[in-house]
Structures are given as C-alpha cells and as structure tokens.
Amino acid sequence: MRKKRDAEGTKARVLESAEQIFASRGFSATSLAEISRASGISDGLILYHFKTKEGLYKEVIERISRRYTEVFQGIRDKDLPPAEMMRDSLKSVFDFWRADNTYNRISLWAYLERRDDMAGSEAGLTAGLAAYLKSLQDDGRFPEEIHPVVFLSMIIGSIHFWFRYKSRYTAILQLKEKDERLDELFLKQFSRILMCFFDNPELWNQLGE
C-alpha cells in the first residue's frame, strides 16, 4: 500500500510541475529535464510513470479538463431553473478562469501549436452543454432560433477574450477601476445581456435576421 501511495504522490508532483511549465512555455519548448528539476523527480521515473513527454502532456490535459468539467457538473446537480442555471454557470466559469489561469494559458498554447488535445476536451464539454440547451429548446424554455453551439461560443469566447486582454486594455485605455471591480462589472453586465433571452425569449425575434 505504501508503494502505491508513493507512486501516486510522485505522479501528482510531476503533474503539478508539468502543468505550470506547459502553461508557461507550451508543449514544444518544454523539456523533461525542466519538469524533472521543478518536481524533484528524475527523468527516468517520469518516463516510468508517463512513458513519453506526450503521455505526460495528455495526462495534464485530462487533469485540468476534469477540474473544468466539475464546475458544470456541480451546477447541473443542483437541478436549478434554466435561467438560474445559466446565471450560476456563467459565474462558475468566470470564477474558474479567474482562479485557474493554467487552463487558459495551456489552451492558448495548444491553439498556437495546432494541437488537438485541448480542443477535443473543450469540444466534448461544449457538446454536453449544447445538449442541455437543446433540451430547454424542446421544452420551449429557450428560443429555438438560437443555435446552442453558437450561443455557447459567444459566452466562452467572451470570457476567453476578457481574461486575455483585460490587463492590456486597462493600461492602454488608462482605466481607473481596480482589477476586481472590472471583473465585477463584466460579469454583472454580461449576465444581464444573456438573461434577456431567458426572461424575454421574443427578444431574439425582435433583433431581426
């Protein structure tokens, strides 16, 4: 039993270090030697547990994807009314991206390096959320004219954009609000816009083609 616990602890240390380095440098520019130095685990032992750098990277992706998935699972388990679930989901995703910036950075690196690992994980999660929105449409609780994937892309894309460019815009536009206040304003105002479609489904039709 002790050996099993030691193996699990070793893997956890390697995954934690690897996640931070992959987030800082991407997959291509990261070496096993760097991960070895950061984790205090030898190259040989890393390869024993993960086989290759590619295998280690994939486990890192699975690890952070599970954290992201748990955010939504926690909301869905509450069985909230649609509008309240959307509001809570938006806040949960926003809080996740604010607190867990390695997901954001690894996702961006994966895009720049044209890797499909992260895209596949995100697509699977988006598919599950899209299926939920489709069920709301079937029940007449969400406008049928809105494509679920397009709607989710607008939400997730807006949050991605906010966290990637907020500091740059703050400097260029010389915004006086503190970082926390800007986050509060974004979440509050973005939520109000999205909730319009739940509170008044006819609004979508009023916007025209």
N, C-alpha and C positions, 0 to 999 in steps of 0.2 A: 504493500500500500504506500509505503514511504517513497519508493522509486516512482510510482505513478504521480504522487503529489509533486515530487521534484521535477518530473518531466513537464507537468502542467505549468509549474511556476517558471521553468526555463522558457517554454513556448510563449508564455504571457509577457515575459521580459523582452524577448526578441520582437514580438508583435508590436509592443508599445514603442520600442525604439524605431522599428522599421516604419511604423505609421508616421512618426514625426519626421523622419528623414525623407520618405517618399513624398510627404506633403511639402517639404522644403525644396526638394531637388527633382522630383519626378522619378519615373522608373529608370530611364536610360542613364541618368547621371548619378544614380545611387549604386554603391558597390557593397558587396557583402562585408568587406573589410570595415567600412564605415559603420555598418549595423553591428558588427562584432565589437568594435571599440565602444559604441554607445551603450550597448546592452551588457557588455562584460562577458559575452558568450562566444566561444571560439567558432571560427568559420566551419570547422568540421562538425561541431554539434548542431549548428544552424542547418547545415545540409542534411544531417541525420534526421532532423525533425521535418524539414520542409522540402528536401530533395534538390531544389533549384531556387534561384532568386525569383523566377517566375512563379513557382509554387508558393513562396513566401508572400509575394505581392498579392496573389489571388486570395490568400487567407486574410490578408489585411483588408482587402476589399469586402470580403464576406463579413468581417468583424464590424466594420463601420456601417455596412449596409443593414446589419441586424439592429444596430442602435437606431438607425433612421426608421426602420420598419416598426420597431417597438413604440415609437412615438405615435404612429397612426393606430396601431393595434390597441393601445391604451385608450384612445378616443373612441374607437368603434365598439369596444367592450362596454362602454357606458350606455349605449343604445339611446343616444340623445335625439331630439327632433332634428330634422335636416338643417335648418338654419343655425341652430346652436352647435351642431356638429361641425358645420363648415367654419363657424367662427372659432371654435376651440381648436380645430385642425390647423387653421391659419396661424393662430397664436403659437401652437405647439411647434409647427415647422419653423416659424420665425425664431422662437427661443432656441430651438435646436441649432440652427445655423449661426446664431449669435454666440452660443456657448461652445459649439463643437466645430471649430474652424478647419480642422484637418479634412473633414468630409468635403468642404467647399474647395480647398486647395488641391486635394488629390483628384477631385472631379475635373477641375480646370486643367491640371497636368495631363490627365487621361485624354481630354479633348485635344490638347495641343499635340500630344504624341500619337494621336489617332489610334488609341487603344479602345477596345470594345468592352473591357471588363466592367468599368463603371457604368457605361451606357446600358449594358444589359441588365445590371442590377436596378438602375433607376427606371428603366422601361418596365420591368416587372412590377415595381411598386406603383408606377403610374397606371398600369393596366388594372391593378386591383382597385385603385381609386376611381378610375373611369367606369369600371363595372358598377361601383356603388352609385355613382351619379346616374348611370343608365337605369338603375333600379328606381331611383327617385323620379326619373322621367316617366317610367312605366306606370308609376303611381300618381302621375300628374302633379308632382311636387317640385318639379324643376322644368324650365322651358325646354321643349323638345327641339327647338331651333338651335340651341347651343350644343355644339359638339363637345362631349366630355373631355376628350384629349386636348382640344384647343383651349377649353376653359382652364384645365389644369396647367397647361403650358404657360398661359398668361400669369397664373398665380406663382408657379415655381420660378418661371423666368424673371418675374418682377423681384422676387426675393433674392435670387442669384445676383441680379443687377445691383440691387441696393447694397448688399454687403461687399461686392467687388469694387464699387465706385464711390461709396459714401464718403470715405476719407478724402478722396481726390476732389470731389465736388465741394466738400466743406472748405478745403483750402482755396480752391480756385474762386469760389463764389463768396469767400470770406463770411461764411455763416457763423452767427454768434451763438446759436444753440449748442449746448453740450451734446456729446455723442448719445447719451442715454435719452435725452429729450428728443433728438432727431428720430431715434428708433421708435419712441412712443408715438410721435406724430405720424410716422409712416404706417405703423401697424393700425392705429386708430382710423386714419383716413382711408387707407386701402381696404380695411374691413368694412367701412361704411359703403364704399363703392360696390363691393361684392355682395353685401347683404341686400342691396337694392333689388337684385334679381330674385332673391328668395321672398322678400317682403312684397314685391310687386312684379310678378312674372310677366305681365303685359308690357313692362318697360322695354323688354328686348324687342318686341314688335314695334314699339314706338320709335326705336332708333332707326328703323328703315333697313333696306337691303344694303 
